[in-house]
């Protein structure tokens, strides 16, 4: 591996930029009620505003339970528009929708909503850009712009839930069932805001989206102290660890955070989380041609995970134009799967939906899992300029 692969530094502390406007989703219920009271309105108006926000209502005229004379003032003070849609691209007959959002300071982030026959999943971003510097990930190579606020993260899920409820996705009105933090950014490097988002996702209406914890997945490249903090706080969300290599020598180059916390540290932290929750964790592994897809690495990964409560999710790399990185060929994919399963490790290969719109949020797409290996080679997506569509994501 050459030195150019790790040219970018790891960045944990996000650049300081102007804060987004105050938003109800960034406040506790008590803070929101106090803010409404300061505007001369009864405290229960805050609960009414929360109900509208989590239903995805943005037009004050539709908030008919609020006095018409104060709707604009209340929404302006507590429900400012934080996410402006720049573009929405559709694939899979409209069942996969990728939205590019512009934030208050011009930063761009993406979310992807995918509807399946039995569920609907949205992949959301937790940072604008990413500071983890993984060389095969376009987002990581573009660096970190800033952390998102809790309201900016929650807003992506709320918009997806509203799109489902309003029947905007083919198949009629439905319900958002799953949220995955696999868009732009490293979620556990923005811990406090992601933690607040998790609370909002699982809190029942009208103060949240009411999802089950096990239907929410937090992905990380291995911020070990944050994994342990998540464990100590007793959450039961699904943990996904982006490993990408079973050995420290290769992972130091592919996932630079490994220079701080080694493979054994990351797996031990994930094991502790599994022991606390009683649930398997997912090991995300992007298969990169001639880099990490060798049979001996499959065996090494198999031996590493054989007796652990882990599930391997293989991801054929989603290459970007001009990149030196490419997806593993199908024979290598099949061999890798076979060797992992021979070690008794549950293994699936991710189905990359929305490839024609680059719907896969980069190397760690928010697509769902399918058994086995795709029967045809995955196409290289036709990408639009990153400046317009945002960068692909690795979380």
N, C-alpha and C positions, 0 to 999 in steps of 0.2 A: 504494500500500500504506500503510495507516495505522500510526501509531506503536504501537497496541495489539498489533500482530502480534509485536513484538519486546520486549514488556514484561519478559519473564523474562531474567535474565542467563545467560550461559554458565557452566557449572560443570564444571571439570575435576577438582578435588580433592574426592573424596567426603567427606561428613561422617564424622567419627570416631564409631564406635559399637562396642559390645562385639563382640569377635571371636567367630566361631563356635567350638564345641569343636574341639579338635585332631582331625584326620581323616587316615587313611592317604593319601588322595588329595592332601593338601597337602604330603606329605613325599616326599623322595627315597627310593629303595629302601634306601639305606644308613641314612637316618634312621629309616625304619620298622623295619628290622632291629635298630637300636640300641634303639628304644623297646620292642620286644618283649623284648630281652635284659634291659632294666632291670626288666621285670616277672617276671624269673626263668625265661623260656621260651627255648628255642633260637631262633636268628635265623630259621630257615626258616619258623617260624610266620607271619612277616610275609608271605612269599610265598603261604602258604595263605590268609591273610586277603585278600590282593590278588585271588587267584583267585575267591574268593567275592564280593567287592565288584563286580568287573567282570562277573560273571555275574548280578548283581542279587539275590544271595541276602542277605536281611536277617535271617532268623530264625536265631539261634544254634543251634537244635535241628537245623537242616539241615546244619550244618557238621560233619559226622560224622568228618572227618579231624582235628579238634581234640579233645583230651581233654575229656570232658564237664565236668570239674571247673574248667576254665579258660576255657570258651567265653564265659561272660558277662563275665568280667573283660577278656578280650582284645577282644571286640567293643565293650564299653563304653569301653575306652581308645582304640581306634583306628578303630572303625566306628560312631560315634554317629549316630543318625538326624538328618540335617540338613534333610531335605525331608519335610514332612508333607502328604499330599494333602488338600486341603480339598474339592475338587469336581472331577469329571471329566465333561465334556460331550462327546457324540458326534454326528457328522453323517455324511452320505454313506454311510449303511448301516453305520455303525460304523467305517468306514475312516479317518475323521478324528477324532482324540481330542484335546481340549484339557484340560489339567490345570492347576488353580490350586494352587500350593504355598505353604505357610506355612513361613517360616524360623524359626530359633531365637528371634529377637527380635520375631517377629510380622510382619515384612515379607512382602509377597506378590509372587510372580513367576509367570510362566506358561510353559508349553511346549506345543507342538502336534505331535502325531505324525500323519503322513499316509502311508497305504499306497496304492501304485499297483501295477498288475499286475507291473511289473518292478523295483520298488525301494520302499524305505520311508525317508522323510525325517523327521527331527525338527528343529523350530525351537526353539532354546533361548535363554534370557535370560542376559545377562552382568552386569547391574546390576539392582537394585531401583529402578525409576524410571529417569530419564534426565536428564542435565544439559545436553543440546544445545539445548533450548528451541525446537524447530521448532514454529511456531504451529498447523500443521494436524494435529499428532500429539498424541493425548491423553496419552501417556506423557510426552512432552517438556513439556507444559503442567503436568503434576503435579510436575515437578521430580525431583531425584535424592535417593533415600533413602540408598543406600550401594552400594558395590561388592560383588559376590558373591565368595566365596572360590573357589578352584579346585575344591574338593570340591563346593561347591554347584552350580557350573556343570557339572562332569563328571557329577554325580549325575542331572541331568536326562536326559543322553544314556544313561546306564546304565539308568535306569528305562524308557526307550523301547526299548532293546535287549532288556531282560528281557521287556517286554510282547510284543514280536515273537516272541522265542524260546519264550515260554510259550503262544503261540497266543491271546492275549487280543484280538487284532485279527482280524476276519473274514478268512478265507482260509487258516487253519491256521498252524502254526508257521513263522516266517520269520526273516530277518536284517535288522537295521538297516543300511542301506547309505549313507545320507547324513546329514550334520549341517550345519545352517545357523545362523549366529549372527545371526538376524534377529528375535529376540524383544525383550524389554525391554532398553534400555540401548545405549550406544555401546561396542562391544567394545574398540576401540583406546584408549578412555579408562581401561580396566581392563587394561592391556597385560600386565603380568607374570602375572596369573592366567589370562587368556585364552591366553597363550603356553604356560603349563603345561598347560592343558586341551588345547590342540592336540597337545602331545606325548602325552598320555594317549589321545587319540582314535586316533592313528596307531600307537602302540606295540602290537606283537602281544601276544596273551594269553600269560601270565596277568596282565601288568602294564599292560594297556590294552585298547581295543576292537578294535584291528587294522584300522581303516578306511584306505583309500587317501587320500593328501593331496588328490588332485583331487576327492574326494567330500565334502570339507569346505569350506564357504564362509564367509568372514569378511566381514561387511558393515560399512561405515563411512561417516559423513557427510563424511569428508575430514580426518582428523587426520593431516596431511601428515608430521610427524616420525615418527609411528608407522608409517605406510605405508613410509617409507624404512627404518626399523629392520627391519620385516618382510622387506623386500627384501634387506637386508644379511645377515640371518640365514639366507638361502638356503631359505626355506620354499617349497613349491609348492602350497599350498592355493589355492582359487579366491578371487579378490578381487572384491568387489562394492562399487561406489562409489555412494552415494545422492546423485545430482546435483540432480534436480528442477527445474533451470533452467540454461540454457546461458549466461546473461549475469549478470555480477556485480550489476547493479542489482537484478534480481529475486531472485537467490539470497541477497543480503545479508539480505533480509526473510524468505524461506522457510526458509533454512538459515543461522541466525545465525553459525555457525562460519566462514562465508564472509567475515566481516569480518576474520578472521585470515589465512585461506589462501584465496586467490581461485580461481576456476574453473581458470585456467591452472596454478596451483600444484598443484591436486588432480589434474588430468589428467596433468601432467608426472610426478608421483609414481607414478600408476597406469601410465603408459607405461614407467617404469623397472622397475616390478615385472613387467610383461609381457615386457620385454626380458630380464630375468634368468631368468624361468620358461619363456619360449617359449609362454605360454598367454594367451588373450584374457582380459580382465577384463570384468565386467558393469557397465553403467551403469544404475542403478535410477532410474526417473523416474515419480513419481506424477502422473497426469494429473488436474489440478484444473480444474473448469469455469471458463472465462473468466479464469483466473489464469496458467497456464503452458501452455495447450493450443492457442495460436494457431498458424496455419500458418507465420507468420514465425518463430516460435520453433522449430518443427520444422526449418525450413530452417537456422536458426542452429545448432541442435544437430547437424544433418547435416553442415554444413561443418566444425564443430569436430571431429567424430569420423571424418570420411570416410577419412582415411589412417592411422587408428590401429587398434591391435589391440584393438578394443572391440566389445561386443555390447550393444545397448540392450534393457532389459527394462522395458516400459511397464506401469504398475500403475494401473488405474482406482481412484481414491481410495475408500477404505472409510470413509464419513462416519460421524460419531457424532451422536447425537440433539442437536438444538439448535445444531449447528455451522453456521457460515456457509459452510463448505467443502463442496463436492459433487463427485461424479465427472463427468468430461467425458462429454457425450452421445456416442452411438455414431458419428454422422457425424464428429464432431471426432476421435474415436479413429482411425477409418479414414483420415482425411486425414493425421493425424500419422504413422501407420505408412507410408502411401504416400510421403510426402515424405522420410522417413528412408531408406527403401529406394531411392528415386530417387537419393539421394546415395551409395548403395552400402553403407549401414550395416546390418549384420544386426540385425533387430528382431523381437522377439516380444512378446506381451501375456500377462501373468500370468493364469493360471486361478486364481480365488479360491475355493478349497475351504472348506467349513465355514462358509459365511456365516451360516447360521441359528443357529450357536452363537458367532458372532463369532470363528470359528476363525482369522481372518486376522492375528492379532497386529498389528492396526492397519494403517498405510499400507504397511508393507513385509512383507506376508504371507509365510509360508514355504510358499506354494503353489508348484506347479511351473509351467513355462512351456508355453504352447501357441502354435502358429503362428497368425498372423492375429489377428482380433478376435472376441470372443464374439458369437454370432449373436443373443443376446437381451440386453436391458439387465440389468445386475447389480443385484440387489435391495439395498435398504438393510437391513443386518442389524438384528435386534431385540437390543439390548444390555441386559445386566444392569447394575446399579449398579457403577461402577468400584471402589468400596470393597470389593465382594465378589469381583469377577472380575479385579481388577487392571486396569491401564490397557493400552490398545493400545500396540503398540511400534513404534518406528522405530529401526533400528540403522544 
